[in-house]
Amino acid sequence: MKGSGLSRQITLSMMVIAFSTMLLIVITSYVFYYFASTYWSEYFPQDEWVITLPELIWLISTILLGLIFAVIVAIKLSRRILTPLNSVADNIRRLAQGDLDARAISGSHPIGEVTLLVDDFNMLADKLQQMTKEQSFWNAAIAHELRTPVTILQGRLQGLADGIFKPDISQFTSLLSQVEGLSRLIEDLRVVSLVESGHLALHWQQVIIATELKKVVDFFSEALLSAGQKPLLNLDDSLIYCDPIRIRQALLALLENARRHAVPGTVKIQGYLENGNYHLSVEDDGPGVTDEILPYIFQAFRRKETPHTHSSGSGLGLAVVSAIARAHGGTATCNITSSGGAQFSIVWPAQPKIK
């Protein structure tokens, strides 16, 4: 039987404890009576301490009853200990064999510490199952995102090789755009993965943050205008510690998100220093974010297409924003404005402790 070794050990230990305790009481009692009858004979006559047959029978019976009681207690105790421990051991083997649904049980009347062990094991199994599902989801999502540009590139290149397409500037421009899209996707995946593993190296600099942000807005203004969106800037000239390249990357992702999903109107880019933190936000005119999407808005590949979506994205842009914010020791948030639009913000310490 599983756990029989530990069960026997518990039972024998309880028997030894019970036997030793009763034997110690008997021996010390007679030692006491010996010295008492020797030195205080007037109080303890000599013949009163000599063991008699009835007393001997009583002692043996008491010891046997004590041992039986100890065995019963030990069996119940071992069951309370071994049932959850065996369950944990069995389910560890199931997990090792790939059964991620394995969960341990505490049994009836478990001991508190053993219950905590079972709960911790089940929590670990839940986390492992969740991570495995997320990994499978990521693998499928990455394969899906890579498939479209690779298929287009393969088809165009095959057409050029077969003479179906004419090798002119428009063809090469189209191919170059697909390669650029692949490069952005790979860079986004790299940033998110490095931040998750804690290995994204930031190049900290003290910069006038408004200058860095205006570069991004100027670069992306034409794309916004082509989508019917007008950028409005409200930036202060604070000196901020950050990695300017990564902050520009985050702002570019927020502007791209607005271009893809927001209705024509204004896109407000605000930046200000408050309570030692720098606040950067991008606000659009709608249609906002539903309550179902809001908790997952910064998770990779959790996009939702809307009637206002201008083109399909990778679903990584906002995940990159959140990753860059966390790398700076800050946070990324999304709120619905009073006008029904979405406001995406990143906040990070203006004077972080650089290790």
ZIRA-V306111 format. One record per pair of residues at least 12 apart in sequence whose C-alpha atoms are under 10 Angstrom apart, sorted by the first residue. I is the first residue (numbers start at 1). GAP is how many residues later the second one is. If there is no record, write none. Layout:
[[I GAP] [I GAP]]
This chain:
[[2 80] [2 81] [2 84] [2 87] [2 88] [3 75] [3 76] [3 78] [3 79] [3 80] [3 82] [3 83] [4 74] [4 78] [6 72] [6 75] [6 76] [7 67] [7 68] [7 69] [7 70] [7 71] [7 72] [7 74] [7 75] [8 63] [8 66] [8 67] [8 70] [9 65] [9 69] [10 60] [10 61] [10 63] [10 64] [10 65] [10 67] [10 68] [11 56] [11 59] [11 60] [11 61] [11 62] [11 63] [11 64] [11 65] [11 66] [11 67] [12 55] [12 58] [12 59] [12 62] [13 57] [13 58] [13 61] [14 52] [14 53] [14 55] [14 56] [14 57] [14 58] [14 59] [14 60] [14 61] [15 48] [15 49] [15 51] [15 52] [15 53] [15 54] [15 55] [15 56] [15 57] [15 58] [15 59] [16 51] [16 54] [17 49] [17 50] [17 53] [18 45] [18 46] [18 47] [18 48] [18 49] [18 50] [18 51] [18 52] [18 53] [19 43] [19 44] [19 45] [19 47] [19 48] [19 51] [20 43] [21 42] [21 45] [22 37] [22 40] [22 41] [22 44] [22 45] [23 36] [23 40] [26 33] [29 20] [30 19] [30 20] [30 21] [31 18] [32 17] [33 12] [33 13] [33 15] [33 16] [33 17] [34 12] [34 14] [34 15] [34 16] [36 13] [37 12] [77 32] [77 33] [77 34] [79 28] [79 29] [79 30] [79 31] [80 26] [80 27] [80 28] [80 29] [80 30] [80 31] [80 34] [81 25] [81 26] [81 28] [81 29] [81 30] [81 31] [81 32] [81 33] [81 34] [82 24] [82 25] [82 28] [82 32] [83 21] [83 22] [83 23] [83 24] [83 25] [83 27] [83 31] [84 20] [84 21] [84 22] [84 23] [84 24] [84 26] [84 27] [84 30] [84 31] [84 33] [84 34] [85 19] [85 20] [85 21] [85 22] [85 29] [85 30] [85 32] [85 33] [86 18] [86 19] [86 20] [87 15] [87 16] [87 17] [87 18] [87 19] [87 20] [87 31] [88 14] [88 15] [88 16] [88 17] [88 18] [88 26] [88 29] [88 30] [88 31] [88 33] [88 34] [89 15] [90 12] [90 13] [90 14] [91 12] [91 13] [91 14] [91 30] [91 31] [91 34] [92 12] [92 29] [92 33] [95 30] [95 33] [95 34] [99 26] [99 30] [100 25] [100 26] [100 27] [100 28] [100 29] [100 30] [100 32] [101 21] [101 24] [101 25] [101 27] [101 28] [102 19] [102 20] [102 23] [102 24] [102 27] [103 15] [103 16] [103 18] [103 19] [103 20] [103 21] [103 22] [103 23] [104 13] [104 14] [104 15] [104 16] [104 17] [104 18] [104 21] [105 13] [105 14] [105 16] [105 17] [106 12] [106 13] [137 163] [137 164] [138 162] [138 163] [141 159] [141 160] [141 161] [141 173] [141 174] [142 43] [142 44] [142 47] [142 159] [142 172] [142 174] [144 170] [145 37] [145 40] [145 156] [145 167] [145 168] [145 169] [145 170] [146 35] [146 36] [146 39] [146 40] [146 168] [148 30] [148 34] [149 26] [149 28] [149 29] [149 30] [149 31] [149 32] [149 33] [150 28] [150 29] [150 32] [152 22] [152 23] [152 26] [153 21] [153 22] [153 23] [153 24] [153 25] [153 26] [154 21] [156 15] [156 16] [156 18] [156 19] [157 14] [157 15] [157 18] [181 132] [181 133] [182 132] [184 130] [184 132] [184 133] [185 128] [185 129] [185 130] [185 131] [185 132] [187 133] [188 61] [188 65] [188 112] [188 126] [188 127] [188 128] [188 129] [188 130] [188 131] [188 132] [188 133] [188 135] [189 111] [189 127] [189 128] [189 130] [189 131] [190 130] [191 55] [191 128] [191 129] [191 130] [191 132] [191 133] [191 136] [192 108] [192 124] [192 125] [192 127] [192 128] [192 129] [192 130] [192 131] [192 132] [192 135] [193 127] [193 130] [194 129] [194 133] [195 125] [195 127] [195 128] [195 129] [195 130] [195 131] [195 132] [196 127] [196 130] [196 131] [198 128] [198 129] [199 128] [200 123] [200 124] [200 127] [201 42] [201 126] [202 40] [202 41] [202 42] [202 43] [202 44] [202 122] [202 125] [202 126] [202 152] [203 38] [203 39] [203 40] [203 41] [203 42] [203 43] [204 36] [204 37] [204 38] [204 39] [204 40] [204 41] [204 124] [204 148] [204 150] [205 34] [205 35] [205 36] [205 37] [205 38] [205 39] [206 32] [206 33] [206 34] [206 35] [206 36] [206 37] [206 38] [206 144] [206 145] [207 30] [207 31] [207 32] [207 33] [207 34] [207 35] [207 36] [207 37] [208 28] [208 29] [208 30] [208 31] [208 32] [208 33] [208 36] [209 26] [209 27] [209 28] [209 29] [209 30] [209 31] [209 32] [209 33] [209 35] [209 38] [209 39] [209 62] [209 63] [209 69] [209 71] [210 23] [210 24] [210 25] [210 26] [210 27] [210 28] [210 29] [210 30] [210 60] [210 61] [210 62] [211 24] [211 25] [211 26] [211 27] [211 33] [212 32] [212 33] [212 35] [212 36] [213 20] [213 22] [213 31] [213 34] [213 35] [213 36] [213 38] [213 39] [213 56] [213 57] [213 58] [213 67] [214 19] [214 21] [214 34] [214 55] [215 33] [216 31] [216 32] [216 33] [216 34] [216 35] [216 36] [216 39] [217 14] [217 15] [217 16] [217 31] [217 34] [217 35] [217 38] [217 52] [218 13] [219 33] [220 32] [220 35] [220 36] [220 39] [221 34] [223 32] [223 33] [223 36] [224 31] [224 32] [224 34] [224 35] [224 36] [224 40] [224 41] [224 42] [224 43] [225 34] [225 39] [225 40] [225 41] [226 33] [226 38] [227 31] [227 32] [227 33] [227 35] [227 36] [227 37] [227 38] [227 83] [228 31] [228 34] [228 35] [228 36] [228 37] [228 38] [229 29] [229 30] [229 33] [229 34] [229 35] [229 36] [229 37] [229 38] [229 39] [229 55] [229 56] [230 34] [230 35] [230 36] [230 37] [230 38] [230 54] [231 24] [231 34] [231 35] [231 36] [231 37] [231 38] [231 51] [231 52] [231 53] [232 34] [232 35] [232 36] [232 37] [232 38] [232 50] [232 51] [233 34] [233 35] [233 36] [233 37] [233 38] [233 49] [234 34] [234 35] [234 36] [234 37] [234 38] [234 46] [234 47] [235 34] [235 35] [235 36] [235 37] [235 38] [235 44] [235 45] [236 34] [236 35] [236 36] [236 37] [237 34] [237 35] [237 36] [238 33] [238 34] [238 35] [238 40] [238 112] [239 34] [239 39] [239 111] [239 112] [240 33] [240 36] [240 37] [240 38] [240 108] [240 109] [240 110] [240 111] [240 112] [241 37] [241 87] [241 107] [241 108] [241 109] [241 110] [241 111] [241 112] [241 113] [242 85] [242 86] [242 106] [242 107] [242 108] [242 109] [242 110] [242 112] [243 81] [243 84] [243 85] [246 74] [246 75] [246 77] [246 78] [246 79] [246 81] [246 82] [247 33] [247 74] [247 77] [247 78] [247 81] [247 99] [249 68] [249 71] [249 72] [249 75] [250 30] [250 67] [250 68] [250 69] [250 70] [250 71] [250 72] [250 73] [250 74] [250 75] [250 96] [251 18] [251 29] [251 30] [251 31] [251 66] [251 70] [251 93] [251 94] [251 95] [252 65] [252 69] [253 63] [253 64] [253 65] [253 66] [253 67] [253 68] [254 15] [254 27] [254 28] [254 29] [254 63] [254 64] [254 66] [254 67] [254 89] [254 90] [254 91] [255 12] [255 13] [255 14] [255 27] [255 28] [255 29] [255 62] [255 89] [256 57] [256 61] [256 62] [257 25] [257 27] [257 52] [257 56] [257 58] [257 60] [257 61] [257 87] [258 24] [258 25] [258 26] [258 27] [258 28] [258 51] [258 84] [258 85] [258 86] [259 25] [259 49] [259 50] [259 51] [259 52] [260 45] [260 46] [260 48] [260 49] [260 50] [260 51] [260 52] [260 53] [261 23] [261 25] [261 26] [261 27] [261 28] [261 43] [261 44] [261 45] [261 46] [261 47] [261 48] [261 49] [261 50] [261 51] [262 21] [262 22] [262 23] [262 24] [262 25] [262 26] [262 44] [262 45] [262 46] [262 47] [262 48] [262 79] [262 80] [263 21] [263 22] [263 23] [263 24] [263 25] [263 44] [263 45] [263 46] [263 47] [263 78] [264 20] [264 21] [264 22] [264 44] [265 19] [265 20] [265 21] [266 17] [266 18] [266 19] [266 20] [267 15] [267 16] [267 17] [267 18] [267 19] [267 74] [267 76] [268 13] [268 14] [268 15] [268 16] [268 17] [268 75] [269 12] [269 13] [269 14] [269 15] [269 74] [269 75] [269 76] [270 12] [270 13] [270 75] [271 74] [271 75] [271 76] [272 75] [273 74] [273 75] [273 76] [273 77] [274 73] [274 75] [274 76] [275 74] [275 75] [276 72] [276 73] [276 74] [276 75] [276 76] [277 53] [277 69] [277 70] [277 71] [277 72] [277 73] [277 74] [277 75] [278 52] [278 68] [278 69] [278 70] [278 71] [278 72] [278 73] [279 51] [279 53] [279 66] [279 67] [279 68] [279 69] [279 70] [279 71] [280 52] [280 64] [280 65] [280 66] [280 67] [280 68] [281 51] [281 52] [281 53] [281 62] [281 63] [281 64] [281 65] [281 66] [282 52] [282 60] [282 61] [282 62] [282 63] [282 64] [283 51] [283 52] [283 53] [283 54] [283 58] [283 59] [283 60] [283 61] [283 62] [284 52] [284 53] [284 55] [284 56] [284 57] [284 58] [284 59] [284 60] [285 52] [285 54] [285 55] [285 56] [285 57] [285 58] [286 22] [286 50] [286 51] [286 53] [286 54] [286 55] [286 56] [286 57] [287 19] [287 20] [287 21] [287 49] [287 52] [287 53] [287 54] [287 55] [288 46] [288 47] [288 48] [288 49] [288 51] [288 52] [288 53] [288 54] [288 55] [289 15] [289 45] [289 46] [289 47] [289 51] [289 52] [289 53] [289 54] [290 14] [290 46] [290 52] [291 45] [294 39] [294 40] [294 41] [294 42] [295 38] [295 39] [296 23] [297 18] [297 21] [297 22] [297 25] [297 36] [297 37] [298 17] [298 18] [298 19] [298 20] [298 21] [298 22] [298 23] [298 24] [298 25] [298 34] [298 35] [298 36] [299 16] [299 17] [299 18] [299 19] [299 20] [299 21] [299 23] [299 24] [300 14] [300 15] [300 16] [300 17] [300 18] [300 19] [300 20] [300 22] [301 12] [301 13] [301 14] [301 15] [301 16] [301 17] [301 18] [302 12] [302 13] [302 14] [302 16] [302 17] [303 12] [303 13] [303 14] [303 15] [318 14] [318 26] [319 13] [321 12] [321 23] [321 24] [321 25] [322 23] [322 24] [324 22] [324 24] [325 20] [325 21] [325 22] [325 23] [326 20] [326 21] [326 22] [327 21] [328 18] [328 19] [328 20] [328 21] [328 22] [328 24] [328 25] [328 26] [329 18] [329 19] [329 20] [329 23] [329 24] [330 16] [330 17] [330 18] [330 19] [330 20] [330 22] [331 14] [331 15] [331 16] [331 17] [331 18] [332 12] [332 13] [332 14] [332 15] [332 16] [333 12] [333 13] [333 14] [334 12]]
